[in-house]
Amino acid sequence: MADTDPPAGDSAPDAEATVGSGAGAVIVPVEPSSTLRSTIAHVAEAAAADGASAVHLVEIASWRNGDPESDERAAAAERVLERAAAWARADLEDSEETAAPDVEVVTAVLGADGYLFGADDYVRVLAEYAEDNGADRVVLDPEYTPVGNTTLLQPLEFALSNTPLSVETAPVDRPTRRERFRTEATTGRFVALFGLSLAFYLLLGDPTYWFDAVTGVATAAVVSITLSRVSLDSNPAFPRTPMRIVRGVIYVPVLLFEIVKANLVVARVILDPRLPIDPTLNRMRVIVGSGLPLMTLANSITLTPGTLTVRARDSDLYVHSLVPWAREGLFDGPLERWTRFVYYGRRAARLPSPRERDDVAILQGPDATEELPIAAADGGDPGSGGEAESSDGPGGDAEPTDDPSDGDEVTDR
């Protein structure tokens, strides 16, 4: 996606204006933030004063083209970029600098043709874009969070400092505020949580007994009042939410079957010393989205004997497997397919498995295909080794966006 605002003047900036560090274009990575407007105003003023050729407003994609919800997320990014571009153009028009009319405003989404994992990948696409468009500076919004992950901002700044690009953080005031863990309270979330809580309470009790009905309503009300802001990451919608519930009910016996089957295999391996036990740590890059879908898949894998989800980092799951059969079943991706079915419908369930996408790796043992990433804490440097180093994924997806209304209308990945 690209949108270019042609310069108002018909001639290029004069020679004196093109001398110095401001002669090239400037790149501004964009994400919605409380200081984005101030950052755009600063960049427009500086670009006009320095005689910059263009201001490039770019958003680093946290999705891959063809993923479920990729169209919606790309459209949301386009709206953010359009708003930022409108601000930049208005600021340039209001500028008293003579070079202001000659500054182009360009918008683009970077990295949507493949997944980006970590600061190095972000800097790579930024550097390639800068080289292609004659940019020599990057200005960062002080509240900028790469693809929603605040822990990646400092590594991004450090990685940018190792490129020929000049890096600057916009000198704008940052509001004093606490990050809110809670989301906005809405009637839909309250009603949905109330209904689920009441149904669960009555399922455990006797729905025909008046005392259970009264205490169930009271309990559901308490749960909804206290937890409706932290339990759901999006508003329930019709028919999407009922369809997810129905598909979730279908998924329960499938998961139980997988658990029983894995129990029998693991029990047989334990009881028969001739059968191999080959514990390994594996990495599997999954395509289910973030938030609740990723949690569902990670917990489903953990509930299945022989596999244990050790860590979920962005779209990478680190899973310990006890026997080769469990590892192979993990790579074949039946649980990933069913998770996509629950949240996105039949078309998403038919997408390739992790093995078919070559999004898997064995991190231990003689069959290891990647080195084991070792980090003391989140954001720490992983161990050496090409692919292992790239396992620091982009941050948690920003807040997941709503998918299409029912499973048969979801975008194919």
N, C-alpha and C positions, 0 to 999 in steps of 0.2 A: 504494500500500500504506500502510495506516495502522493503528496499534494504540494504543488509548488505555487507560490504567489509571485508572479512576475514582478520585477522591479519597476517602480513607477517611472524612473528616469530612463532615457534611451541610451545613455552613455555609461561606460564603466566608471568606477570611482577614480578620481584623479591620482596621479602618481604619488603625491605626498601622502594621501590617505592610505595607500596600500603599502606603506613602509612600516616595518616594525612587527611586533608580535601579533597585532590585531589584523594583519593583512588577510589571513586565511579565514575560512568559515569556522564557526563555533558549533559544537554539538552539546545538546542538553538532554540527558536521559530524563524521561518523564514518567512519573507515577503520581496518582492522586495523593496530595499531601496538604497539610495546613500552610506550608510555605511555598507551594508551587507558584501561586500568583505573584508573590514578591520576587521569586527567583526569575520568572519570565521578565518582569519589569526591569530587574537589574541587568539581565542579559541583553535586552533590547537597548537599554541606555548605553551599555558598554560597547555593543556592536556598532551602534551609530557613531559613537565618539571615536572608536578605533578604526572605522572604515572597513569593518568586516564584510566579506562578500556575501555571507549568508548565515542564517541561524537555522540549524537542523534540530528539530524536536523529534526525538526517537523514543520508542518504547521497546524494551527488550521482552520478547515473547516468553511467557511461562507455559506455553502450550506448543504442540506440534500440529501443523496443518493436517487435517483429517481425523484428529482426535475427537471423541465425543465432546460436545460443547465448544469446539474450537471456533465455530462460526460466531457463536454468541460472545466468546471472549475477545475475538478479533474485532467484532463490532463495538464492544465496550471500549477497547483500546483506541479505536478510531474516534469515538466520541470524545475521549479525553484529549487526544491529540488535536482534534478540531477546536476544542475549547481553548487549549493552550496556544494554538496558532492564532486564533482570533485575538487573544490578549496581546500576543507579540506584535501583530499588525497594528492594533490600536495604539500600542505604546510607541511604535515607530512613527506612526502618523502624527502623534502628539509631540514627538521629539523636535527640538529646535536645531539639532545638528544637521548640517547640510548634506551629510552622507546618508542620512536615515532613509530617504526614498529609494536608495540603491541596494538596500539590504533585502535579500530574498528570505522568505520563511518557508521552510520545507519540512514536511512530516513524513515519518517512515516507521514501520514496525520491523525490527531486526530479529533474526534467529528463529522464525516460525517454521523453517523448513527442516528443523531437527531439534532434539532436546538439547538444552544448554545446562551443564552441570558445573556450578562453581564459578568463582570470580574469573578464572583464567579464560573460560569459554565466553563470558560476557565481554571481557576486554578484547578477545580475539575478534568478535564480530564488530565491536566498536572501532577497533583499529582498521579493520578491512573497510568499513564504511567510511572512516575518515580519509583513508588513502584514495578511495574511489571518488570522493567528493571534495577533495582539496581542503579538508579541515585540519587545523593544527591545535585546537583547544577543546577541552571538555570542561564544562561548568556543571557542578553537581549541586542539586538542591540539598540543603543541610538535613532535610527530613526525608530525603529519597531513600526508599527501601527497595533494593533490587528484588523484583518479583515477589514482594511482600515479606522478605526475610531481612530483618534488621541486622542479623549477625554477619551478613555478607558485605555491608557497606565499607567497613574498614579494609577487608581483603581486596575489595574492588578498587579502592583508592590506592592501595599499595601496588596492585598489579598494573594500574594505569601509570604509576610513577616509573615503571620500567619500560614504558613505550616512549616514542618521540613526542607524544602528545603532551601539551601543557595542561595541567590539572588544577582546577580552582574550585573551591567551595563558595557558593554565592554568599556574600556578607549581608545576610538578611536576618531580621529578628525572628527568633524561634519562640513560639508561645509556650508559656509554662503550663504544663498540664500533665496529668497522669494518664498512662495508657489504660484504656478501659478493657477489662476482660469481658465485660458484659456486652451483649448486643442490644439493639433497640427492642424494647418491649412492644409487641403487636398483639392485636386481638387474635389473629390466626394462630400464632405460636402458643398463646395462652390456652385457647380452646383445644388445640391439638394435644398439648401435654396433659390437659385436664382429662380429655377423653381416654388417652392411653393409660394414664394412671388409674382412672376409675375402672377401666376394663381389666387391668392387671389385678387390682384389688379384689374385684368381684370374682375373677377367675380363681383366686386362691380361697375365697370365702364362699358364701351361699347367697347368690343374687336374689333369691326369693325371701330371704329373712330380712325384716325391716331394719334390724340393728346394723347388719352388714351394709345395707344400702345407705343408711345415714352416715355411718362412720366412713364408708367409702367415698361419699361426696365430700365430707370434711377433709379427709386425707388427700384426695385429689386436688382440692382447692389449695391446701397448704403447699403441696408439691408444685403446683402451677405458679403460685404467687412467688415462691422462693427460687424456682429453677427455670422459669420460662425464658429468662434472658441468657441463660448459659447452656441450655440443653440442645437447642436447635440452631443450626448455622444458616438456615434460609426459611422463608415463610412457606408454610404448606400451601399447595395450590391444587386445584381440581382441573383435569383428572390425574395430574402427575402423582400426587401423594397417594391417593387410593390405589393407583396402578402399582406403585412401589410396594405398598403393603401386601397386595395380592401376590406379586412376584416374590416377595419375601417369604410368604407362607409356603409357596411352592418350593422355595430354596431350602426350607428347614428339613424336610425328609431327605433331600439330596445331601445336605451336610451330614445328617445322621448316618446315611449310608456310607459316606466317605470315612466317617469316624469309625464305624464298625469294621469296615474293610481294612483300614490301617491298623486297628487293634489286633485283628487276626494275623496280619503279616508281621507286625512287631513281636507279637507273642510267639509266633513260630520261630522267628529268628533268635529270640532269647532262649527258647527251649531246645533248639537244635544247634549245638556248638559248631556244626559243620558249615552253617550258613554265615555269610560275612556280615560283620558289623563295621561300618566305615563312616565314623562320624566326621562331618565336614561342615564348614561354614560356607554358605553360598550367597551370591548376590543375584537378585532378580529385579529387573526394571519393569514395572507394571504400568498398565494403561487403564486406570480406573478413576482417575481424578484424585482430588485431595479431600481432606476432611472425613466425613462419615463413610464414603465408599472405601477409602484406604484403610480406615480402622476396621471395617467389616472384613475385608480380605485378610488383614494381618491377624485378627483374632480367629478367623476361620482356620487359617493355617496352624495357629497355636493349638486350637482344639483338636486337630487331627494328630493322633499319636505318630511319633517318628519325625515330626517337624516342629520347630519352635521359632517364632519370629523374634529375633534378638533386637532388631532395630528397624524403624521405618524412617528413612530420611528422604524427604521429597518423594520422588517416584521410585526410589530404590528401596527394596526390602532385603534386609540381611537375615537369612533364615538358616538355622542349624538343622541339619538332617542327620538321623541316626544310621540309616541303612541306604544303600544305593537305590533301592526301589522307591523310597520316599523322595529322594532327590530327583529322580527321573520323573516321578509324578508331579513334583513341584514345577519342574521346567515345562512339562506338557500343559500346565496351566488350566486344569478344569475348574479350580476354585476361582481363578481370575475371570474366566469366561462367565461363570455363574454370578459373580459379583457385578460384572457389567450388565448381565441380564436383569438383575434386580433393580439397578439404578437407571439403566438406559434402554433396556428392551432387547428384543430378539436380534436386531441388526447388529448392535454392539457386541452381542455374544458370539457372533460369527467372525469376529476379527481374529487375526493370527495370534497364536500362543506365544509366550516368551521365547520358547525354543525356535519357533518359526521366524521370529523377528531377530533372533540372535541377540537377545537382551538378557542373557544369563551368563554367569561366571562362577567357577569353583575357586574358592579362595584358600583352600587348604589341601594338603595331601599330594601324592605323586601326580594326580590328575589336575592339579591347579592350573587354571588358565589366566588368573590375575594374582598379583601380590595382595596380601592381606593389608587393608588400610589400617593404620594404627594411629589413633589420636587420643590424647588424654581427655579431651572434652569436646563438646560441640564447637565447631569453628577452628579446632586445632589442625595442624598440618598432617595430612595422611602420610603414610610411608611412601617411599619412592616406588616408581613403577607407573607406567603410562596410564592404564585404565583405572588403576586403583586411585590414582590422584584425582581423577575426574569424578569420583563418587560423591564429592561434596556437591549435592544438588542444589537447585535454586530455591529454596525456601518455601516451602509450604504454601505453596500455592496460595497464592493469595486466596482470599475468600472465594469458595466455589460459586460459580454462577448457576442459575437455574437452567435445567435441561429442558428439552422440548416436552410438550404436554403429555405424550405417551410414548411407550417404548418403540412403536413402529415408525416414529417420525424423527428419531434421533439421527444426528449427522454421523455418517460412517467414518470411522477413523482410518 
